[in-house]
Amino acid sequence: MKSIITLPATSAELAFDGEPSDAELEAIEREMPLIAAEVDLLDIEIALLDRPAAKLDERRIRRARHRVVAARRDLTNRTTALSGGAA
């Protein structure tokens, strides 16, 4: 059986090598504090799936949620400042 390959319409599509662009890498770098905070929260939530949360665990979850909210706030403020608009 022969495979049918369609060619892209523009040369820009031919140049795509599957790697993220510099702009995409910069966006990931800007969002990294939020990503890290969300991963930390997820780690805590996964650790508590099979056991009830103690007082210390509740504090850990609350602190992790606060870090996620703070990271989202900081990212939003930075994005707004970069675009020059006011929220």
C-alpha positions as CSV (number, residue, x, y, z in Angstrom):
1,M,0.0,0.0,0.0
2,K,1.4,3.4,-0.9
3,S,1.0,6.3,1.5
4,I,-0.3,9.6,0.2
5,I,1.6,12.6,1.5
6,T,0.2,16.1,1.1
7,L,2.7,18.9,0.8
8,P,2.2,22.1,2.7
9,A,1.0,25.1,0.7
10,T,3.7,27.5,1.8
11,S,7.4,27.4,2.4
12,A,7.0,28.5,6.0
13,E,5.2,25.3,6.7
14,L,8.1,23.3,5.1
15,A,10.5,25.0,7.6
16,F,8.7,23.7,10.7
17,D,11.0,21.2,12.4
18,G,8.8,20.3,15.3
19,E,10.6,22.4,17.9
20,P,9.1,25.3,19.8
21,S,9.8,28.7,18.5
22,D,11.7,31.3,20.5
23,A,8.5,33.1,21.4
24,E,7.0,29.8,22.6
25,L,10.0,29.1,24.8
26,E,9.9,32.6,26.2
27,A,6.2,32.1,27.1
28,I,7.0,28.9,28.8
29,E,9.8,30.6,30.7
30,R,7.4,33.3,31.9
31,E,4.8,30.7,33.0
32,M,7.4,28.5,34.8
33,P,6.7,29.8,38.4
34,L,3.0,29.0,37.9
35,I,3.8,25.6,36.4
36,A,6.0,24.8,39.3
37,A,3.4,25.9,41.9
38,E,0.7,23.8,40.2
39,V,3.0,20.7,40.1
40,D,3.7,21.2,43.9
41,L,0.0,21.4,44.6
42,L,-0.6,18.3,42.5
43,D,2.1,16.4,44.3
44,I,0.5,17.1,47.6
45,E,-2.9,16.2,46.4
46,I,-1.6,12.9,45.0
47,A,0.1,12.1,48.3
48,L,-3.1,12.5,50.1
49,L,-5.3,10.4,47.8
50,D,-5.0,7.2,49.9
51,R,-5.1,8.7,53.4
52,P,-7.1,11.3,55.3
53,A,-5.5,14.8,55.6
54,A,-4.1,15.7,59.0
55,K,-3.8,19.2,60.3
56,L,-0.3,19.6,58.8
57,D,-1.5,18.2,55.5
58,E,-4.3,20.7,55.4
59,R,-1.8,23.5,55.9
60,R,0.4,22.2,53.2
61,I,-2.5,22.1,50.8
62,R,-3.6,25.6,51.8
63,R,-0.1,27.0,51.3
64,A,0.3,25.3,48.0
65,R,-3.0,26.7,46.8
66,H,-1.9,30.2,47.9
67,R,1.3,29.8,46.0
68,V,-0.7,28.9,42.9
69,V,-3.0,31.9,43.3
70,A,0.0,34.2,43.9
71,A,1.8,32.8,40.8
72,R,-1.3,33.3,38.7
73,R,-1.7,36.9,40.0
74,D,2.0,37.7,39.3
75,L,1.8,36.2,35.8
76,T,-1.4,38.2,35.0
77,N,0.2,41.4,36.3
78,R,3.3,40.8,34.3
79,T,1.3,40.0,31.1
80,T,-0.8,43.1,31.6
81,A,2.3,45.3,32.2
82,L,3.9,43.9,29.1
83,S,0.9,44.6,27.0
84,G,0.5,48.1,28.4
85,G,-3.1,47.7,29.4
86,A,-4.9,48.0,32.7
87,A,-7.1,45.2,33.9
